[in-house]
Amino acid sequence: MAAFSSHAVKTIPSSSFLTPVTAKPTSFLTPSITKPFSPFTSSNHSLTKSLKLHSTLTSLPKNSFTCRSQAQPVSSEKVQELSVYEINERDRGSPVYLRLSYKTVNSLGDLVPFSNKLYTGDLQKRIGITSGICILIQNKAEKKGDRYEAIFSFYFGDYGHIAVQGPYLTYEDSYLAVTGGSGIFEGVKGQVKLHQIVYPFKILYTFYLKGIKDLPQELLVKTVEPIPSVEASPAAKALEPNATIAGFTD
């Protein structure tokens, strides 16, 4: 006990209690008055943004957000069908075969410019002409024909024109892309079926058009059956006023 008391009792000078403290305390218990602590300072920027976003999302109504699946079908545009006949009446010097391959058999690189007459599907009115070029891609000896890449236009007088491009096959049907147009066909898209009746003299084209206003009834006629004997009406061939469309292309 004696040993314990000698260490426990210690005289503290009275001056320690009487000396006034003039400096501001810097104890860790005393908060700074010049830079108050804020839990959301720039050093905590990411946390602040996260909390604000969480607060915003939780405060919105549950039905505020909708998500449209990419798999949902989009409403398709109206497709308009239009049929026209292309007839080579052998009075335009068409087609012209340019044998640029210099081979006796039709070969890659041969060119065939052409221009033929165009009639309505009922063959009662002259519409205009076709005008373009075919580039020979491959000779199909086993099918007794050729495959061409075709680039050409259909002229519809004052109505405008339709441009197409794609495979032109002399031995079977094919589909070409509609690449544009003018007049009432401005902004058109779609495709056209090329049906060979008698190559290269009689062809039926059936267009499937989108992106344009309703076609004029003058062009939407009942199509004559595509048989080898089809011919334009005598009035249409003679270009009589009631057998041509306005401003038809010749």
Summary of the structure (lengths in Angstrom):
residues: 250
radius of gyration: 43.2
end to end distance: 133.7
largest distance: 144.8
contacts: 607
relative contact order: 0.14
helix: 18%
strand: 32%
